[in-house]
Amino acid sequence: MAGNAAAPPSRQIRLPSGPGGTVLLASAFEDPPGTPRFVMPIPRAAIEDVAVKHLVTREAGYGGYEYPTRAFLDAHLAPGDLFIDVGAHWGIMALGAATRHRGAVNVLAIEPAPENLAQLMRAVAHNGLEDAVEIVAAAAGDAPGTAPLVANSTMGHSLHGIGLPGLPQGKLRLTVPVLTLDGLLAERPALAARRAFLKIDVEGYEPQAVAGADGLLASGHLAALVWEYGRAFEHEPARTHMVAMIDRLRGLDFTLRRFPSHDLGGPLIPFVPDGGACNVICLAPDLEPLPAYVRPPGPVAPMSQALRSPSDPAARSRLTAALMAVGGSDGARWADTAALEEGAGERASLAAAHLRAGERVLDLGAGAMRLRDALPPLCAYRPVDLIPLAADTIAFDLNGGAFPSGTCDAICALELLEYIHDPAAHLAHCAEAAPRLLCTYRLAGEEPASERRARGWFNDYGDAEFRALLEAAGWRIDGVEQGAETTLFVCARG
């Protein structure tokens, strides 16, 4: 595969030494001269903590820890804004916000765990950001008071332990102060009047933290809310609380989106609470997202199990139905490079046999990009996919209602139309962009629709129905070839 490939199982990260027995982790985000925006000092003794190791590896070895979420914040934070970081940990999000427009964005970094607070204060001081970042030593909830904080790793602290189902829990039980975000802002009226971005990562306690920000939500000052959807919300009562939070956000006209890839980014796509773990990006009505937020080229990190789309047939059927209800795509599935290879080489060979030397080829839903290697000589190849696995991939949501700009000689849509909610409109767009189309489709037979939903397919066309669909979109079928598990339709504009 041209461009990036799946990463090796691990990468050796060597960090320079810092003062006081620390090593220095440079930000993956840089200022225009090419210097890191900030540097995070990390105690050598903490480097083997599972969460710290994950942060260091992603930041230094795989292009940036939660790079897409930080790219989203970078794109939309403006001078004069307020960034509220709930569950700030060691400050990677807070430091990023404070250095986006240095001296012009204020940050409230809220963190209850004492060992994390010590490191957060060290990082703020090391980067000279004391005037920009206010550290609040507390947790955020739906009412002021106190609550027990249960530990897992440095990133796994959870109020009442609700975010740790099935995970080991530390023996230490620490009671911490809890405040509401509305109460915090009421004490800071100058900050409360600013446009705000709110990030909440508190291991299953997100609904309670959001409930304590009801005034902020209703004020019109909140441009975007980012919260973490994780394993806690697979269980009750956390799931019921999450559903109520989502209903509240949608009632205030926030649009809920997620990235198809937690590491690589891409376009923001509809969020449904049935897939893998992710950050949920909630957009206020007046915030217009960019077409895509893409991480720079580089090695692709191994995908953790928590981020994967469900493989169990029943769970995948539920996810498919949920995606059909909102017109969404299973981004986590297409971010998993291991899921892209099945049958890709055969489909590429079938299509490439009908392409000519020197043609301009648009590969929609390019996936593993096996077509690139199978093309005749001198072809100009243009891959389009939710996930930008190669530097030249156009990151695009083909279920978003739009279509990539420009024209070409031939379009290939291989193992794509089964995952498109409106194939008729998509095929009509193709007819406007190219005179020839090569598409494969898994034709529906006698299997029940439930089996196709368990495969993640959104539609169920038999042979006659699919031919009629092509012809109605303006395509003449010049040939049909049978592959091992799919059918190739060779079409020209009628």
C-alpha positions in Angstrom: 0.0 0.0 0.0 1.4 3.4 -0.9 1.7 6.0 1.8 1.2 4.9 5.4 0.9 1.3 6.4 -0.1 -0.4 9.6 2.5 0.2 12.3 4.8 -2.3 13.9 3.7 -3.6 17.3 5.7 -1.1 19.2 8.1 1.8 18.7 11.1 2.7 20.8 10.8 6.3 22.0 13.8 8.1 23.3 13.2 11.4 25.1 15.8 14.0 26.1 16.5 14.4 29.8 15.1 17.4 31.7 15.6 18.9 35.1 14.9 17.1 38.4 14.9 13.5 37.1 12.5 14.2 34.2 12.4 13.5 30.5 11.0 16.0 28.1 8.1 15.2 25.8 7.8 17.8 23.0 4.4 18.7 21.6 3.5 17.2 18.2 2.0 20.6 17.4 4.4 23.2 16.4 4.7 27.0 16.1 5.3 28.4 12.6 9.1 28.3 13.0 8.8 24.6 13.5 9.4 24.6 17.2 7.2 22.5 19.6 4.3 24.6 21.0 5.1 23.3 24.5 7.2 20.7 26.3 5.9 18.4 28.9 8.4 17.3 31.7 7.6 13.7 32.8 9.1 12.1 35.8 11.2 9.1 34.9 9.6 7.1 37.6 6.2 7.6 35.9 7.1 6.6 32.4 6.0 2.9 32.9 2.5 3.9 33.9 0.2 2.4 31.3 -1.6 5.7 30.6 1.7 7.8 30.5 3.3 5.2 28.2 0.3 5.5 25.9 0.5 9.3 25.9 4.2 9.3 25.2 4.0 6.7 22.4 1.2 8.5 20.6 2.7 11.9 21.0 6.3 11.1 20.0 5.9 8.0 17.9 2.5 8.2 16.1 1.9 11.8 15.2 0.3 13.1 18.3 -1.9 12.0 21.2 -5.6 12.4 20.2 -4.3 14.6 17.3 -7.7 15.0 15.6 -9.5 16.4 18.6 -6.6 18.8 19.2 -6.6 19.8 15.5 -10.4 20.5 15.9 -9.7 22.8 18.8 -6.8 24.4 17.1 -8.9 25.1 14.0 -11.7 26.9 16.0 -10.2 28.5 19.1 -9.8 32.2 18.6 -8.3 35.0 20.6 -10.5 35.9 23.6 -11.9 32.4 23.9 -12.1 30.3 27.0 -11.1 26.6 27.1 -12.4 24.5 30.0 -10.5 21.2 30.4 -12.4 18.9 32.8 -10.2 15.9 33.7 -7.1 17.7 32.6 -4.7 14.9 33.6 -1.2 16.3 32.9 -2.4 19.1 30.7 -1.8 18.1 27.1 -5.1 19.5 26.0 -4.9 22.5 28.3 -1.3 23.3 27.2 -2.4 23.0 23.5 -5.2 25.5 24.0 -3.1 27.9 26.0 -0.5 28.0 23.2 -2.8 28.2 20.3 -3.0 32.0 20.5 -0.4 32.5 23.3 -1.6 35.0 25.8 -5.1 35.4 24.2 -6.9 32.2 25.2 -7.7 31.5 28.9 -7.8 28.0 30.2 -9.5 26.5 33.3 -7.8 23.1 33.9 -9.9 21.0 36.3 -8.3 17.9 37.9 -8.9 16.2 41.2 -6.1 13.7 41.6 -3.2 15.0 43.7 -0.4 13.2 41.7 -1.9 14.6 38.4 -2.2 18.1 39.9 1.5 18.1 40.8 2.5 17.1 37.3 0.0 19.6 35.8 1.4 22.5 37.8 4.9 21.4 36.8 4.0 21.5 33.1 2.3 24.9 33.3 5.3 26.4 35.1 7.8 24.7 32.7 6.1 26.4 29.8 5.6 29.8 31.5 1.8 29.6 31.1 0.8 30.6 34.7 -1.0 33.7 33.4 -3.0 31.7 30.9 -3.9 28.5 32.8 -5.8 28.4 36.1 -5.6 25.0 37.8 -8.7 24.0 39.7 -8.1 21.2 42.2 -11.5 19.5 42.1 -13.8 17.3 40.2 -16.8 18.5 38.2 -20.3 17.1 38.8 -24.0 18.0 38.9 -23.9 19.4 42.5 -21.2 20.8 44.8 -20.0 18.5 47.5 -17.5 15.6 47.9 -17.1 12.2 46.3 -14.8 9.2 46.4 -12.2 9.1 43.6 -11.2 5.6 42.6 -7.9 5.1 40.7 -6.8 2.8 37.9 -3.9 4.4 35.9 -3.1 8.1 36.0 -5.7 8.5 33.3 -8.2 6.1 34.9 -9.5 8.0 37.9 -13.2 7.8 38.3 -15.7 9.3 40.7 -17.4 6.5 42.6 -15.5 4.1 40.3 -18.3 4.1 37.7 -15.9 4.4 34.8 -14.0 1.2 35.7 -16.3 -1.7 35.0 -14.2 -4.8 34.6 -10.9 -3.0 35.2 -8.6 -3.3 38.2 -9.1 -0.6 40.8 -6.5 0.8 43.1 -6.8 0.2 46.8 -6.5 3.9 47.6 -9.9 5.6 48.1 -9.6 9.4 48.1 -12.4 11.8 48.8 -12.2 14.9 46.6 -14.2 18.2 46.3 -16.8 18.4 43.6 -18.0 21.6 42.0 -20.3 22.5 39.2 -19.1 24.3 36.1 -21.8 26.8 36.4 -20.8 27.6 39.9 -17.1 27.9 38.9 -18.0 30.3 36.1 -20.3 32.3 38.4 -17.3 33.1 40.5 -15.4 34.3 37.3 -17.9 36.6 35.5 -15.3 37.9 33.1 -14.6 34.4 31.9 -18.3 33.4 31.9 -19.0 36.1 29.2 -16.5 34.6 26.7 -17.1 32.1 23.9 -16.1 28.8 25.4 -14.9 25.3 24.3 -15.5 22.6 26.9 -13.7 19.2 27.0 -14.8 16.5 29.5 -12.9 13.3 30.0 -13.9 11.9 33.4 -14.4 8.1 32.9 -18.1 7.8 32.9 -19.0 10.9 34.9 -19.5 13.0 31.8 -23.3 13.3 32.1 -23.0 14.6 35.7 -20.4 17.2 34.7 -22.6 18.3 31.8 -25.6 18.5 34.1 -23.6 20.9 36.2 -23.1 23.1 33.2 -26.7 23.6 32.3 -26.4 27.4 32.4 -23.4 27.4 30.2 -25.2 25.1 27.7 -28.2 27.4 27.5 -26.2 30.7 27.5 -25.3 30.5 23.8 -21.6 31.0 24.7 -20.6 27.4 24.3 -19.2 26.8 20.8 -18.4 23.1 21.2 -18.3 20.4 23.8 -16.0 17.4 23.5 -16.8 14.4 25.8 -15.5 10.9 25.9 -17.7 7.9 25.0 -16.2 4.8 26.6 -16.8 1.5 28.2 -18.7 2.9 31.2 -21.7 3.8 29.0 -22.2 0.2 28.0 -23.6 -0.4 31.5 -26.4 1.0 33.7 -27.1 3.4 35.1 -24.3 5.3 33.2 -26.0 4.5 29.9 -29.4 6.0 31.0 -27.5 9.1 32.2 -25.7 9.4 28.8 -29.0 9.1 26.8 -30.5 11.9 28.9 -27.4 14.0 28.3 -27.6 13.4 24.6 -31.3 14.3 24.5 -30.5 17.5 26.4 -27.7 18.5 23.9 -29.8 17.8 20.9 -32.7 19.7 22.4 -30.3 22.7 22.5 -29.5 22.2 18.8 -26.0 20.8 19.3 -25.0 18.4 16.6 -23.2 15.3 17.8 -20.3 14.1 15.6 -17.2 12.0 16.0 -14.0 11.3 14.0 -13.8 8.0 12.0 -10.3 7.6 13.3 -9.3 8.4 16.8 -5.7 8.8 15.7 -5.8 9.9 12.0 -8.9 12.1 11.9 -10.9 12.7 8.8 -14.3 14.4 8.4 -16.6 14.6 11.3 -19.4 12.0 10.9 -22.6 11.4 12.9 -22.2 9.8 16.3 -24.2 6.9 17.5 -23.6 5.3 21.0 -23.1 1.8 19.8 -19.6 1.7 18.3 -16.1 1.8 19.7 -14.8 4.4 22.2 -14.3 7.8 20.8 -14.4 11.5 21.5 -17.9 13.0 20.8 -17.7 16.5 19.2 -20.9 18.4 20.0 -21.2 21.5 17.7 -23.3 24.6 18.5 -25.5 25.7 15.6 -23.2 28.6 14.6 -20.0 26.5 14.5 -19.2 25.4 10.9 -16.8 22.4 10.9 -14.0 22.0 8.4 -14.3 19.4 5.7 -11.8 17.3 7.5 -9.2 17.4 10.3 -6.3 15.2 9.2 -3.1 14.2 11.0 0.1 14.7 9.1 1.5 11.6 7.3 3.4 9.1 9.4 3.2 5.7 11.0 -0.3 4.5 11.9 -0.6 3.4 15.5 -2.0 -0.1 16.2 -5.7 0.1 16.9 -6.7 -0.7 20.5 -9.5 -3.1 21.1 -11.6 -0.4 22.8 -11.7 1.7 19.6 -12.8 -1.1 17.3 -16.2 -1.4 15.8 -18.1 -4.4 17.3 -17.6 -7.7 15.4 -20.3 -9.7 17.2 -23.1 -10.1 14.6 -25.9 -9.0 17.0 -23.9 -5.9 18.1 -23.0 -5.1 14.5 -26.7 -5.4 13.5 -27.6 -2.9 16.2 -24.9 -0.5 15.1 -26.0 -0.8 11.4 -29.5 0.0 12.3 -28.4 3.0 14.4 -26.2 4.3 11.5 -29.1 3.9 9.1 -31.3 6.0 11.3 -28.9 8.9 11.2 -27.2 8.4 7.8 -23.9 7.7 9.4 -20.8 5.6 8.5 -19.0 3.0 10.7 -15.8 5.1 11.0 -14.2 2.8 13.5 -14.5 -0.2 11.1 -12.8 1.6 8.3 -10.1 3.0 10.6 -9.1 -0.6 11.4 -6.5 -1.5 8.7 -7.0 -5.2 9.3 -10.6 -4.9 8.2 -9.7 -3.5 4.8 -7.9 -6.4 3.1 -10.6 -9.0 2.7 -11.2 -9.4 -1.1 -9.5 -6.1 -1.8 -6.9 -7.6 -4.2 -9.5 -9.5 -6.2 -11.8 -6.5 -6.6 -8.8 -4.4 -7.7 -7.8 -6.9 -10.3 -11.3 -7.2 -11.7 -11.6 -3.4 -12.1 -8.1 -2.7 -13.3 -8.6 -5.0 -16.3 -11.1 -2.5 -17.7 -8.9 0.6 -17.2 -6.6 2.1 -19.8 -3.1 3.4 -19.6 -2.9 7.1 -18.7 -6.4 7.4 -17.4 -7.4 9.6 -14.5 -8.9 7.3 -12.0 -11.0 8.2 -8.9 -11.1 5.4 -6.3 -14.1 6.0 -4.0 -13.9 4.2 -0.7 -10.2 3.5 -1.5 -9.6 1.5 1.7 -6.4 -0.5 1.4 -5.8 1.1 -2.1 -5.0 -2.2 -3.8 -6.3 -0.6 -7.0 -3.3 1.7 -7.1 -0.9 -1.2 -7.5 -3.1 -2.9 -10.1 -3.5 0.1 -12.5 -2.1 0.1 -16.1 0.9 2.3 -16.7 0.8 6.1 -16.3 -2.6 6.3 -14.7 -3.3 9.2 -12.4 -4.7 7.8 -9.2 -6.9 9.8 -6.8 -8.0 7.9 -3.6 -11.0 9.1 -1.6 -11.9 7.6 1.8 -13.1 8.5 5.3 -9.7 7.6 6.6 -6.6 9.3 5.2 -4.2 6.3 5.2 -2.0 7.8 2.6 -0.8 11.4 2.2 -2.7 11.9 -1.0 -6.0 10.5 0.2 -8.9 12.9 0.0 -10.6 12.6 3.4 -14.3 12.7 2.6 -17.6 11.4 4.0 -19.4 9.9 1.0 -22.5 9.6 3.2 -22.5 13.3 3.9 -24.5 14.2 0.8 -21.7 15.9 -1.1 -19.2 14.5 -3.7 -15.5 15.2 -4.4 -14.9 18.0 -6.8 -13.4 17.7 -10.2 -13.8 15.2 -13.1 -11.9 12.1 -14.2 -11.9 9.4 -16.9 -13.1 6.6 -14.7 -14.6 6.1 -11.3 -14.1 2.9 -9.3 -16.5 2.1 -6.4 -15.4 -1.2 -5.1 -17.2 -2.7 -2.1 -18.7 0.7 -1.5 -22.3 1.0 -2.5 -23.4 -1.6 0.2 -22.3 1.1 2.7 -24.0 4.1 1.1 -27.3 5.2 2.4 -28.5 6.8 -0.8 -26.9 4.8 -3.7 -29.1 6.5 -6.3 -27.9 10.0 -5.5 -24.3 8.7 -5.2 -24.4 7.1 -8.7 -25.9 10.3 -10.2 -23.0 12.2 -8.7 -20.6 9.7 -10.3 -22.3 10.2 -13.7 -21.6 14.0 -13.5 -17.9 13.4 -12.7 -16.8 10.6 -15.2 -17.9 8.9 -18.4 -17.1 5.4 -17.1 -17.9 3.6 -13.8 -16.6 0.3 -12.5 -18.5 -0.8 -9.4 -18.8 -4.0 -7.4 -21.8 -5.0 -5.3 -22.8 -8.0 -3.2 -26.1 -8.7 -4.7 -28.9 -9.7 -2.3 -30.2 -13.3 -2.7 -32.3 -15.3 -0.5 -30.6 -14.4 2.8 -32.7 -12.3 5.2 -32.0 -8.6 5.5 -30.8 -9.3 9.1 -27.8 -11.1 7.8 -26.8 -8.2 5.6 -27.2 -5.8 8.6 -24.8 -8.1 10.5 -22.3 -7.5 7.7 -22.8 -3.8 8.1 -24.7 -3.3 4.8 -27.3 -0.6 4.5 -29.2 -1.8 1.4 -30.4 -5.0 -0.3 -30.6 -4.9 -4.1 -31.1 -8.0 -6.1 -29.7 -8.3 -9.7 -32.6 -6.7 -11.5 -33.0 -4.0 -8.9 -29.3 -3.0 -9.0 -29.3 -2.9 -12.8 -32.4 -0.6 -12.6 -30.6 1.6 -10.1 -27.6 2.0 -12.4 -29.8 2.8 -15.4 -31.9 5.3 -13.5 -28.7 7.2 -12.6 -27.7 7.5 -16.2 -25.4 4.5 -16.6 -25.4 2.0 -19.4 -24.3 -1.5 -18.3 -21.7 -2.7 -20.8 -20.6 -5.8 -19.0 -21.0 -7.9 -15.8 -18.3 -10.1 -14.3 -18.6 -12.4 -11.3 -15.9 -12.5 -8.6 -15.6 -14.9 -5.8 -18.1 -13.0 -3.6 -19.1 -10.0 -5.5 -20.3 -8.8 -9.0 -18.5 -6.2 -11.1 -20.6 -3.9 -13.2 -18.8 -2.2 -16.1 -20.7 0.9 -17.0 -20.6 3.9 -19.4 -22.6 7.0 -19.3 -25.8 6.4 -21.2 
